[in-house]
Amino acid sequence: MKLEQTKIASYLNTKVSVLNRIEPFFQAPFHSHPELELVYVKESFGKRIIGNSVMPFEPGDMVFLGSDIPHVWLNDEKYYQGIEDLRANSIVVYFHKDIFGPTFYELKETQKINELFFQAGKGISIIGKTNKQIAKKLEKLVSKKDFEVIVGLFEILSILSESQDTIYINDEIYSLMQKDSKVDRLSEVFQYVNKNYKKNISLEEIAAVANMTRTSFCRMFRVKTKKNFVDYLHEIRISNSCKLLLETDKSMSEIAYECGYKTASDFNKLFKKVKGITPSDFKNNANVSFATPDSYRD
């Protein structure tokens, strides 16, 4: 999956867009565009790549991105299995910086917003009370039209420019001159694992997917994800085994095999390492929870 450089304004025929996207899974490729972007994830989970950062996302995740930062949201593997009750639901705002005109950025009163746009070049994660406040405004902004959209956007930007509930996603301002092909390679790796976790994936094989030597790949993967590839592969396999444990009556041996483990003992050992309990205990605990009526719970 190669980086695609796009222009949202040209595609949507407007320089300010507010979209409520409901899809089976996030479908946009790894891409960048000159427009600034505010993303609020209402439903779904997985990993997001923004600039040089690779982080998990879940419902409530909210980020503000500056111009030309490469990014992609990759859903968990189960979203690609056509499960009816799973969907990717988000509110996305796109706008071009030049809608305000050069004089706007020279005003003393708008210096905080100007600084916000500059720092958005790192990617900004929005948390805490500000996250909840902006989420409510985004829900209302979706139904607004014409100049009301601009007013609503101004309100959100004003809140963001004053807020301390923010975390920079990258350490430095991202520039197209700094384009890191390793981030693109990670996208390929995540997609490959999601499709092939059931089979044995050697370090040589996955390094070839990233077009790197084994040593270089292992170093890059640890730096970008803060874990080694083998641990990541086990997490993906165990995550999918949980679904099978909860939704099927398959034996432990069958589930182990379907999730890439040769023996049930290997599966038990690694499941406990990742989840802290055995697969049997995980399933039994879930069954007890489902069987207990709400009226009898504390």
N, C-alpha and C positions, 0 to 999 in steps of 0.2 A: 504494500500500500504506500504509494509515493505521495509526497506533499503536493497538494493542489492549491494554487493561488487563485482566489476567486474575488469577485466584486459583488457583494450582496445587493448594493443599491441598484446596480444595473439589472440584476436578476429579478428583483422585486419591483423595480420601477419606482422606487421611493427612497429618500435618504433617511427616513425614520420608519422602522417597522416594529410592531409588537405582535408576536406570534405565540399562540398556545398550541404546541405540538403534541399530538397524541399518536404514537406509533407502536408497533409491536416491539421495536428496539430502536436505539438511536442509529440512524442510517447515514449521517454525514461522514464523509471520508476524512482522513487526516488532512487538514487544510489551514489556510490563513487568508485574511482579507483586510483591507484598509479600514473597514468600519470597526468602531468599538462595539463591544458585545457584553450584555448582562444576561447571565443564564441562571435560572432558578429551577432545580430539579424537584418536581413534585412526587414522581414515582419512578422507581427502578434503581438499580445499583450495579456497580462494576468498577472499572478503573478509568480515570481520565488522564490524558497526557496534555500538559500545557507547557509550551516552551521546553525546558529541560527537566520538568517535574513529572513524576509518575505517582499518582495518589489514588486511593479508593474513593468512590463517591456513593452516596446513598440519598434517600429522600430528605429534602431540606438543604442539600448542598447548593451554595450560591456563589458565583464568581463574577468578577468584572474584568474584562480583558481589553487591553489596549490594541492599537493597530498592528496588524501583521504578525501576531503571535501564533505559531502553529499549534493546533489543538484538535483533540478528538475525544469523544466519550465512547468507551467500549463497554457494552453491557456484559454481565455475567453470561457464561455459556448457555445456561438454561433458557435465556431469552430467544435463542435461535432455534429452539425446539418446537416452536408453535404452541406453547402452553397458553390456553385461552385467557386465563386470569392474570397474565403478566403483560405489562405494557410500559412503555417509556413516555412519561408525561412531563412536559417542561414548558415554562414560559421564557421566551427569548426576546430580548430587545436589541435591535441593531440600529446604530446611527452613525453618521459620518461627522467627524469633528468640525468640518467646514460649514455645517448648517448654522453655526453661530456667528461666523464671519470673523475676520482678523481683529476688528476693534473690540470685540467681546473679550478677547484674551489680554487686552491691554488695560482693562478696567481694574482698579484697585479692588473693587467689590467681588471680582471673580477669580482672584488669585488662588483661592483654595481649590476651586474646580479645575483651574489650569494645572495645579500641582497634582490633583487627583488623576487627570488624564495622563500626565507624565508618568506617575508611579504605576498606572495601570499597565505600562509596558512590561512590568514584572509579572502581571497577573495578580489579582487581589481576591482572596477568599473572604467572604463576608459572614460573620458569625454573631452569636449573642442576640441582644435585643434588636440591634440594627437589622439582622437577618429577618426576624419576625415582622418588624415594622415595614421593611421593603417588600416582603412577601405579600402582605395585605394590600399594599399599593399596586403591586404588579397584577394581582387578581382583578383589581378595579380597572387598571390601565388597559387590559385586554378588550374591554367593552367600550372604551372611549374612542372618539373619532376626531379627525381634523385637528384644530388647534388645541383641543383638550389633551391630546396625546403629548404635545410639546410641553404644556403646563405640567402634566403628570411626570414627564421625564425630568423636568427642572427640579421638581420636588424631591425626586429620588436622588438626583445628583447632589443636591444641596445637603441631604441627610448623609450621604456617603462622604462628602468632602469634610464634614464635621465629626464623623464617627471615629472612635478608637477600636471598634469591633472589627478590625481587619487584620489579615495576615498576608504578607507577600508570598506568592507561590514560588517565584524564582528569586535568587539573590541579586540578579542584575537585570537592567532593562534589556528586553530582548530586541535584537535587531536582525533584519534579514541578512546582514553581513556576518552574523554569528551563527547562521543556520547550522544546526548540529544533526548530521545524518544519523547519529546513534539513536536519536529519539524516533526517527522514522523506522529504524531497524527494530526497535522495541515494539512498535505497532505490529510489525510482521510477526514477531515472536509471540505476542499475546494472541493474535488471531490463529496462529498455527497450533498453539497449545489448546485453545478452546475447541479446535476441530479434531485434535489427535491425542488428547490426554488418555484415551483408552488403551493406546499402544505404548510400547517401550520407546521413550524418546531419549536417546543418548546425548551427551554434551556435544559430541562431534556433529550429530544431526542438527541440533538446534543452533549451534554456532554457524553451520552452513546456511541455515535459513537467514541469519543475520549477516551473512557474507563476511564472517570474521573468523580468526583462529580461535581455538577452544580457550586458550589463556586470555586473549583479549576480550572474548565474549563474557567469560566468567567475571572478569574485573569490571567491565562495563555494567553488567547486570546488577552486581552488588552495589556499585556506586549509585546507580539510578533508582533502585528499588529498596535498598537497605536490607536485602536478603539474598541468599544464593538461589540459583535456578532450581535446584532439586527441591528445596523447601517450598518454593512457589508452585512447582508442579504437584507436590503432595497436597497443598492447600486447595488447588483446583479439583483434584481427584476426590478429596474428602468432602468438599462442598457438594459435588455431584452425588456422592454416595449418600449424603444426608437426605437428599430428595428421594432416592430409591428406598431408603429405610422407612421414610414416612409414608410413601405413596404406593408401595408394592409389598407383596408377601414373599419376595425372593429370598433365598437363603443367603447366609453370609458369604458363602463361597461364590455364588452367582454374582452378588453385588461386588465382591472383591475383583472378580474377573472383568466385569463390565467397566470398572473404574481404573483398570490398568495394573492390578496386583495379581501376582501369580498364585499366591496362597492366602487363605483366610487368616492365617497367623500373622503374616506381614501386614495385612489390612488392619487387623485388630491393634497391632502394635503402633502403627502410624496414625490410626484414627485417635487413639488415646493420647498420643503425643500432641496432636493438633487440637483436639477438643477437650482433653482432660478427663474423658470418660470413655468406656468401651462402646462399640457400636450397639451392642445389646442393651446396655443401660440407656443409651441415647434414645433408642426406639421405645423401650419400656416407659421411660419418663414422659415421652411425648404421648404415648397411648393413655397414660394415667391422666394427663392434662386434658386430653380431648374427651375422656370419658366422664370427667367430673363436671356436673352441671354448675353453671355460674352461681346459682343460689346457694351452693354449698361451699363456695370458695371464700377464703378470708378477704 
